[in-house]
Amino acid sequence: MAHGKALNHELSKLFNEMWDMDVNRLMPGKDYTIDLQGKAGAAQQADSAVQDSAARRLFHSVNEERLKSIKTFATFISLLDNYETSTGVAEVVTQEEIAENNCFLDAILETEVMKLAHEYLLKKNLAKANLTDFKYQLYDIWFQLYARKEGDRPDSCGFEHVFVGETRRGKQILGLHNWVQFYLQEKRNQIDYKGYVTRKNKTRVRTTRVPLQIRQMEPEVKAVVMNQGTMMQS
């Protein structure tokens, strides 16, 4: 147990250092503003509707000119339309998409944030020392396809789940832990923000949880809960 606590402290220190050196991070109140509005009703597992306490969108404004001028964001956004959102539908990866994946990895590996991450992983013997080899390692972790069900064709990858989001039977949202994708989907009326829910014994804004309702191919889609703290990280 003591070892676990020491490891968490070590990682917490690392994450804070990465956060502080992220010069590409958009600043709240300057580069974007959000409108939390009212507290939403609880999302039940079997319900497709949630009490709507937000008449307006979560994102009041985003400086898209700055967002798209930053290489890491621009190359990231180019990947968001490369996937079939429905689980069970096989992914077809084109040469153009492979090139886009590589451009994104090249962009992030130039940042001090990823240099620090690489340095830490080297100390733990979890990464290749050569940057090209490390890039291949990241490519396999994020973009290597796998099947969600045994016997199915490859229909998912780590990047799609975490950053893009997936739908299961048109009723359940999986992943989508990224504020840029949330903002872009909300702008296209694909996400309906319902309000916020606070955690017990937590008062910081970054702990706020955001129930959403996703409009995809199905007319009724289950409301899901997203962690705003995760979403707001660049």
HELIX and SHEET records of a PDB file:
HELIX    1   1 ALA A    2  ASP A   20  1                                  19    
HELIX    2   2 GLU A   64  SER A   69  1                                   6    
HELIX    3   3 LYS A   71  ILE A   77  1                                   7    
HELIX    4   4 GLN A   95  LEU A  109  1                                  15    
HELIX    5   5 GLU A  112  LYS A  123  1                                  12    
HELIX    6   6 LEU A  131  PHE A  143  1                                  13    
HELIX    7   7 GLY A  158  PHE A  159  1                                   2    
HELIX    8   8 GLU A  160  VAL A  164  3                                   5    
HELIX    9   9 TRP A  179  LYS A  187  1                                   9    
HELIX   10  10 VAL A  205  THR A  207  5                                   3    
HELIX   11  11 GLN A  228  MET A  231  1                                   4    
SHEET    1   A 2 TYR A  32  ILE A  34  0                                        
SHEET    2   A 2 PHE A  59  VAL A  62 -1                                        
SHEET    1   B 2 GLU A 166  ARG A 168  0                                        
SHEET    2   B 2 GLN A 172  LEU A 174 -1                                        
SHEET    1   C 3 ILE A 191  TYR A 193  0                                        
SHEET    2   C 3 ARG A 209  ILE A 214 -1                                        
SHEET    3   C 3 ALA A 223  ASN A 227 -1                                        
END                                                                             
